[in-house]
Amino acid sequence: MSEIELKLKVNGEEKCWSILPGDRLSQVLRREGYLSVKVGCSTGDCGTCTVLLDGKPVLSCLMLAAQAEGCEVTTVEALSDSKALHPLQEAFLDEGAVQCGFCIPGMVLTAKALIEENPSPSEDEIRHAISGNLCRCTGYENPVRAIQRVVKEGKGGSR
C-alpha cells in the first residue's frame, strides 16, 4: 500500500506527515509523539482517544487520519505551557478528579469544547457531555465538580 501525504495543523503547528490510507488519527498522533492521545478500546466506546477537531470533540480511534486533512487538531498538550496549566487541568487536580489519569486528557478536552460552546452548562449538560469518556476511578463526581468550578470562575475557554 502506498503512503499519502497528510497536511494539518496540530496544536497550532503546521504538520505534514506520510501516512497509510488506513491509518487511524489516534495511531498517527501517538506515532508523532502526542502521547496524551490514549487508545483504550479502538471501538469508540471509552473516549480516551478524544481530541478536538476544529474545536469539536472527536474519537480519533474511529477516524481515518486522512479525514483530518486541512483541519486543526488539538490535543491536551496544547492546553498548558511551561509556566501554567489550563484552568481545567488545575481544577481537575485541585478537585481530586485525576486518579490513574488515563481518561483525563479526553475528559478535559471534552469539557473545554463544552464550555466554549456553552459557557454556563448545567450539571446535567456537563454529565451528558462527558458521558462518552469512561472513567473507572473517579465516579465522575470530582470531574463534574472540577468542570463546575471552572464554569463558575469563567475560565474554561482560556488558552
KELUMKE-373390 format. One record per residue (C-alpha): residue number from 1; x, y, z. Coordinates in steps of 0.25 Angstrom, whole numbers. Last residue first. Layout:
<sites>
<site><seq>NUM</seq><X>X</X><Y>Y</Y><Z>Z</Z></site>
...
</sites>
This chain:
<sites>
<site><seq>159</seq><X>-23</X><Y>117</Y><Z>106</Z></site>
<site><seq>158</seq><X>-36</X><Y>121</Y><Z>113</Z></site>
<site><seq>157</seq><X>-49</X><Y>115</Y><Z>109</Z></site>
<site><seq>156</seq><X>-52</X><Y>110</Y><Z>123</Z></site>
<site><seq>155</seq><X>-48</X><Y>122</Y><Z>131</Z></site>
<site><seq>154</seq><X>-62</X><Y>127</Y><Z>136</Z></site>
<site><seq>153</seq><X>-59</X><Y>124</Y><Z>151</Z></site>
<site><seq>152</seq><X>-73</X><Y>117</Y><Z>152</Z></site>
<site><seq>151</seq><X>-70</X><Y>110</Y><Z>139</Z></site>
<site><seq>150</seq><X>-57</X><Y>105</Y><Z>144</Z></site>
<site><seq>149</seq><X>-63</X><Y>101</Y><Z>157</Z></site>
<site><seq>148</seq><X>-74</X><Y>93</Y><Z>150</Z></site>
<site><seq>147</seq><X>-63</X><Y>86</Y><Z>142</Z></site>
<site><seq>146</seq><X>-56</X><Y>82</Y><Z>155</Z></site>
<site><seq>145</seq><X>-69</X><Y>78</Y><Z>161</Z></site>
<site><seq>144</seq><X>-72</X><Y>69</Y><Z>149</Z></site>
<site><seq>143</seq><X>-59</X><Y>63</Y><Z>149</Z></site>
<site><seq>142</seq><X>-60</X><Y>60</Y><Z>165</Z></site>
<site><seq>141</seq><X>-73</X><Y>54</Y><Z>164</Z></site>
<site><seq>140</seq><X>-70</X><Y>45</Y><Z>152</Z></site>
<site><seq>139</seq><X>-68</X><Y>32</Y><Z>160</Z></site>
<site><seq>138</seq><X>-53</X><Y>35</Y><Z>160</Z></site>
<site><seq>137</seq><X>-46</X><Y>22</Y><Z>156</Z></site>
<site><seq>136</seq><X>-53</X><Y>14</Y><Z>145</Z></site>
<site><seq>135</seq><X>-55</X><Y>26</Y><Z>136</Z></site>
<site><seq>134</seq><X>-62</X><Y>25</Y><Z>122</Z></site>
<site><seq>133</seq><X>-62</X><Y>38</Y><Z>114</Z></site>
<site><seq>132</seq><X>-75</X><Y>37</Y><Z>106</Z></site>
<site><seq>131</seq><X>-83</X><Y>42</Y><Z>118</Z></site>
<site><seq>130</seq><X>-74</X><Y>55</Y><Z>118</Z></site>
<site><seq>129</seq><X>-84</X><Y>64</Y><Z>111</Z></site>
<site><seq>128</seq><X>-96</X><Y>58</Y><Z>117</Z></site>
<site><seq>127</seq><X>-91</X><Y>60</Y><Z>131</Z></site>
<site><seq>126</seq><X>-87</X><Y>74</Y><Z>128</Z></site>
<site><seq>125</seq><X>-101</X><Y>77</Y><Z>122</Z></site>
<site><seq>124</seq><X>-107</X><Y>71</Y><Z>134</Z></site>
<site><seq>123</seq><X>-99</X><Y>79</Y><Z>143</Z></site>
<site><seq>122</seq><X>-104</X><Y>92</Y><Z>135</Z></site>
<site><seq>121</seq><X>-95</X><Y>98</Y><Z>125</Z></site>
<site><seq>120</seq><X>-91</X><Y>113</Y><Z>126</Z></site>
<site><seq>119</seq><X>-81</X><Y>116</Y><Z>116</Z></site>
<site><seq>118</seq><X>-88</X><Y>107</Y><Z>105</Z></site>
<site><seq>117</seq><X>-80</X><Y>105</Y><Z>92</Z></site>
<site><seq>116</seq><X>-66</X><Y>108</Y><Z>99</Z></site>
<site><seq>115</seq><X>-70</X><Y>101</Y><Z>112</Z></site>
<site><seq>114</seq><X>-74</X><Y>89</Y><Z>104</Z></site>
<site><seq>113</seq><X>-61</X><Y>89</Y><Z>96</Z></site>
<site><seq>112</seq><X>-53</X><Y>90</Y><Z>108</Z></site>
<site><seq>111</seq><X>-60</X><Y>79</Y><Z>116</Z></site>
<site><seq>110</seq><X>-58</X><Y>70</Y><Z>104</Z></site>
<site><seq>109</seq><X>-43</X><Y>73</Y><Z>104</Z></site>
<site><seq>108</seq><X>-42</X><Y>71</Y><Z>119</Z></site>
<site><seq>107</seq><X>-49</X><Y>57</Y><Z>118</Z></site>
<site><seq>106</seq><X>-41</X><Y>53</Y><Z>107</Z></site>
<site><seq>105</seq><X>-28</X><Y>57</Y><Z>114</Z></site>
<site><seq>104</seq><X>-33</X><Y>51</Y><Z>127</Z></site>
<site><seq>103</seq><X>-37</X><Y>37</Y><Z>123</Z></site>
<site><seq>102</seq><X>-23</X><Y>30</Y><Z>126</Z></site>
<site><seq>101</seq><X>-20</X><Y>39</Y><Z>138</Z></site>
<site><seq>100</seq><X>-20</X><Y>28</Y><Z>149</Z></site>
<site><seq>99</seq><X>-27</X><Y>37</Y><Z>159</Z></site>
<site><seq>98</seq><X>-29</X><Y>51</Y><Z>154</Z></site>
<site><seq>97</seq><X>-42</X><Y>57</Y><Z>159</Z></site>
<site><seq>96</seq><X>-37</X><Y>61</Y><Z>172</Z></site>
<site><seq>95</seq><X>-43</X><Y>75</Y><Z>172</Z></site>
<site><seq>94</seq><X>-30</X><Y>82</Y><Z>171</Z></site>
<site><seq>93</seq><X>-24</X><Y>73</Y><Z>160</Z></site>
<site><seq>92</seq><X>-36</X><Y>74</Y><Z>152</Z></site>
<site><seq>91</seq><X>-37</X><Y>89</Y><Z>155</Z></site>
<site><seq>90</seq><X>-23</X><Y>92</Y><Z>150</Z></site>
<site><seq>89</seq><X>-25</X><Y>84</Y><Z>137</Z></site>
<site><seq>88</seq><X>-38</X><Y>92</Y><Z>134</Z></site>
<site><seq>87</seq><X>-31</X><Y>105</Y><Z>137</Z></site>
<site><seq>86</seq><X>-20</X><Y>101</Y><Z>127</Z></site>
<site><seq>85</seq><X>-7</X><Y>98</Y><Z>134</Z></site>
<site><seq>84</seq><X>4</X><Y>109</Y><Z>136</Z></site>
<site><seq>83</seq><X>18</X><Y>113</Y><Z>133</Z></site>
<site><seq>82</seq><X>23</X><Y>103</Y><Z>123</Z></site>
<site><seq>81</seq><X>10</X><Y>103</Y><Z>115</Z></site>
<site><seq>80</seq><X>-3</X><Y>97</Y><Z>117</Z></site>
<site><seq>79</seq><X>-14</X><Y>94</Y><Z>107</Z></site>
<site><seq>78</seq><X>-7</X><Y>90</Y><Z>95</Z></site>
<site><seq>77</seq><X>-2</X><Y>76</Y><Z>101</Z></site>
<site><seq>76</seq><X>-17</X><Y>73</Y><Z>103</Z></site>
<site><seq>75</seq><X>-18</X><Y>70</Y><Z>88</Z></site>
<site><seq>74</seq><X>-24</X><Y>80</Y><Z>78</Z></site>
<site><seq>73</seq><X>-25</X><Y>76</Y><Z>63</Z></site>
<site><seq>72</seq><X>-28</X><Y>87</Y><Z>53</Z></site>
<site><seq>71</seq><X>-32</X><Y>82</Y><Z>39</Z></site>
<site><seq>70</seq><X>-26</X><Y>82</Y><Z>25</Z></site>
<site><seq>69</seq><X>-26</X><Y>67</Y><Z>24</Z></site>
<site><seq>68</seq><X>-33</X><Y>61</Y><Z>37</Z></site>
<site><seq>67</seq><X>-40</X><Y>51</Y><Z>29</Z></site>
<site><seq>66</seq><X>-27</X><Y>45</Y><Z>24</Z></site>
<site><seq>65</seq><X>-24</X><Y>41</Y><Z>39</Z></site>
<site><seq>64</seq><X>-36</X><Y>32</Y><Z>38</Z></site>
<site><seq>63</seq><X>-45</X><Y>34</Y><Z>50</Z></site>
<site><seq>62</seq><X>-50</X><Y>23</Y><Z>59</Z></site>
<site><seq>61</seq><X>-38</X><Y>24</Y><Z>68</Z></site>
<site><seq>60</seq><X>-38</X><Y>39</Y><Z>68</Z></site>
<site><seq>59</seq><X>-52</X><Y>40</Y><Z>75</Z></site>
<site><seq>58</seq><X>-56</X><Y>54</Y><Z>72</Z></site>
<site><seq>57</seq><X>-58</X><Y>66</Y><Z>81</Z></site>
<site><seq>56</seq><X>-61</X><Y>79</Y><Z>73</Z></site>
<site><seq>55</seq><X>-51</X><Y>91</Y><Z>72</Z></site>
<site><seq>54</seq><X>-47</X><Y>89</Y><Z>58</Z></site>
<site><seq>53</seq><X>-44</X><Y>74</Y><Z>62</Z></site>
<site><seq>52</seq><X>-42</X><Y>73</Y><Z>77</Z></site>
<site><seq>51</seq><X>-36</X><Y>61</Y><Z>82</Z></site>
<site><seq>50</seq><X>-43</X><Y>49</Y><Z>89</Z></site>
<site><seq>49</seq><X>-35</X><Y>36</Y><Z>89</Z></site>
<site><seq>48</seq><X>-39</X><Y>32</Y><Z>104</Z></site>
<site><seq>47</seq><X>-53</X><Y>33</Y><Z>100</Z></site>
<site><seq>46</seq><X>-57</X><Y>19</Y><Z>104</Z></site>
<site><seq>45</seq><X>-67</X><Y>13</Y><Z>94</Z></site>
<site><seq>44</seq><X>-61</X><Y>18</Y><Z>81</Z></site>
<site><seq>43</seq><X>-56</X><Y>4</Y><Z>76</Z></site>
<site><seq>42</seq><X>-41</X><Y>5</Y><Z>78</Z></site>
<site><seq>41</seq><X>-43</X><Y>1</Y><Z>93</Z></site>
<site><seq>40</seq><X>-33</X><Y>9</Y><Z>101</Z></site>
<site><seq>39</seq><X>-25</X><Y>17</Y><Z>91</Z></site>
<site><seq>38</seq><X>-19</X><Y>29</Y><Z>98</Z></site>
<site><seq>37</seq><X>-16</X><Y>43</Y><Z>92</Z></site>
<site><seq>36</seq><X>-7</X><Y>49</Y><Z>103</Z></site>
<site><seq>35</seq><X>4</X><Y>43</Y><Z>95</Z></site>
<site><seq>34</seq><X>5</X><Y>53</Y><Z>84</Z></site>
<site><seq>33</seq><X>19</X><Y>48</Y><Z>79</Z></site>
<site><seq>32</seq><X>17</X><Y>46</Y><Z>64</Z></site>
<site><seq>31</seq><X>14</X><Y>31</Y><Z>66</Z></site>
<site><seq>30</seq><X>3</X><Y>35</Y><Z>76</Z></site>
<site><seq>29</seq><X>-3</X><Y>45</Y><Z>66</Z></site>
<site><seq>28</seq><X>-3</X><Y>35</Y><Z>55</Z></site>
<site><seq>27</seq><X>-9</X><Y>24</Y><Z>63</Z></site>
<site><seq>26</seq><X>-20</X><Y>33</Y><Z>68</Z></site>
<site><seq>25</seq><X>-23</X><Y>38</Y><Z>54</Z></site>
<site><seq>24</seq><X>-25</X><Y>24</Y><Z>49</Z></site>
<site><seq>23</seq><X>-16</X><Y>19</Y><Z>38</Z></site>
<site><seq>22</seq><X>-24</X><Y>12</Y><Z>26</Z></site>
<site><seq>21</seq><X>-19</X><Y>21</Y><Z>15</Z></site>
<site><seq>20</seq><X>-4</X><Y>20</Y><Z>20</Z></site>
<site><seq>19</seq><X>2</X><Y>32</Y><Z>25</Z></site>
<site><seq>18</seq><X>13</X><Y>42</Y><Z>21</Z></site>
<site><seq>17</seq><X>13</X><Y>54</Y><Z>30</Z></site>
<site><seq>16</seq><X>12</X><Y>69</Y><Z>28</Z></site>
<site><seq>15</seq><X>9</X><Y>78</Y><Z>40</Z></site>
<site><seq>14</seq><X>6</X><Y>92</Y><Z>42</Z></site>
<site><seq>13</seq><X>7</X><Y>96</Y><Z>57</Z></site>
<site><seq>12</seq><X>-5</X><Y>102</Y><Z>65</Z></site>
<site><seq>11</seq><X>-7</X><Y>89</Y><Z>74</Z></site>
<site><seq>10</seq><X>-7</X><Y>81</Y><Z>61</Z></site>
<site><seq>9</seq><X>-10</X><Y>87</Y><Z>48</Z></site>
<site><seq>8</seq><X>-12</X><Y>78</Y><Z>36</Z></site>
<site><seq>7</seq><X>-5</X><Y>73</Y><Z>24</Z></site>
<site><seq>6</seq><X>-5</X><Y>58</Y><Z>21</Z></site>
<site><seq>5</seq><X>3</X><Y>52</Y><Z>10</Z></site>
<site><seq>4</seq><X>-1</X><Y>38</Y><Z>5</Z></site>
<site><seq>3</seq><X>7</X><Y>25</Y><Z>6</Z></site>
<site><seq>2</seq><X>6</X><Y>13</Y><Z>-4</Z></site>
<site><seq>1</seq><X>0</X><Y>0</Y><Z>0</Z></site>
</sites>
